[in-house]
Amino acid sequence: MLVVVEQLGDVLASMAQDQVCKLEFYEQGIERVVSFVPGNGELLVQCDDLIVNPTSRTEYVLMSRESVIEELVGLADEFLRVSRACCGQLVSHPWFVEWAAELQRQMDKIRQPKSGAVA
């Protein structure tokens, strides 16, 4: 979980700019990468092995950009909420404060409608 959470700010920033981005699951023996490729209001969500082997194969699905963003922002919101509720001393550490503030900025930014978009 932590491996994903630490990457959320960068992923949300890339999604806000309609750039290709990825989440890497490089721990706990999972060793997979999930890529998000934007196009026409949708995202091609592709899952590949980080370590390619003879049985490797790519899995993919086309999803709405908004639903993926909603899920990732929801995960970030919930992580921050639970951290504050359960780990008061740890969330006051300067590293966490800085990371959480940047994550919150990215969440706020991606929640805003794109310029020129009709709300």
ChimeraX attribute file (.defattr): number of C-alpha atoms within 10 A of each C-alpha:
attribute: neighborCount
match mode: 1-to-1
recipient: residues
	/A:1	9
	/A:2	9
	/A:3	13
	/A:4	16
	/A:5	15
	/A:6	15
	/A:7	14
	/A:8	20
	/A:9	23
	/A:10	16
	/A:11	21
	/A:12	24
	/A:13	18
	/A:14	18
	/A:15	22
	/A:16	18
	/A:17	11
	/A:18	17
	/A:19	15
	/A:20	15
	/A:21	18
	/A:22	20
	/A:23	19
	/A:24	19
	/A:25	18
	/A:26	15
	/A:27	11
	/A:28	8
	/A:29	7
	/A:30	12
	/A:31	14
	/A:32	17
	/A:33	17
	/A:34	20
	/A:35	19
	/A:36	27
	/A:37	18
	/A:38	21
	/A:39	14
	/A:40	8
	/A:41	10
	/A:42	16
	/A:43	23
	/A:44	18
	/A:45	20
	/A:46	16
	/A:47	19
	/A:48	17
	/A:49	19
	/A:50	15
	/A:51	11
	/A:52	11
	/A:53	8
	/A:54	5
	/A:55	6
	/A:56	11
	/A:57	11
	/A:58	9
	/A:59	11
	/A:60	14
	/A:61	10
	/A:62	14
	/A:63	15
	/A:64	16
	/A:65	20
	/A:66	14
	/A:67	12
	/A:68	16
	/A:69	19
	/A:70	15
	/A:71	11
	/A:72	19
	/A:73	22
	/A:74	13
	/A:75	15
	/A:76	20
	/A:77	15
	/A:78	12
	/A:79	16
	/A:80	16
	/A:81	12
	/A:82	11
	/A:83	14
	/A:84	14
	/A:85	10
	/A:86	10
	/A:87	11
	/A:88	11
	/A:89	9
	/A:90	13
	/A:91	18
	/A:92	12
	/A:93	10
	/A:94	10
	/A:95	11
	/A:96	12
	/A:97	13
	/A:98	13
	/A:99	14
	/A:100	18
	/A:101	13
	/A:102	14
	/A:103	24
	/A:104	17
	/A:105	15
	/A:106	21
	/A:107	23
	/A:108	12
	/A:109	14
	/A:110	20
	/A:111	15
	/A:112	11
	/A:113	11
	/A:114	12
	/A:115	6
	/A:116	6
	/A:117	7
	/A:118	6
	/A:119	6
